[in-house]
């Protein structure tokens, strides 16, 4: 049986989520992006990819997170 890494909660809400189309054409959330302050080197992005859908060709879209249903 394969071991599964424990789920780690992020401390802040992502600026963008990464979504990719799976082999059936449905959008799947595969990760997230946060702005990163690199000090004297400027700004960048911290990117975390959690999964890859079947049939994924490597393309994805960064988009704003959907609003929480509680809001």
Secondary structure, DSSP 8 states (H G I E B T S, - for coil): ----------SS--SEEEEEE-TTS-EEEEEEEEEEE-GGG-EEEEEEE----TT--S--EEE-----TT-
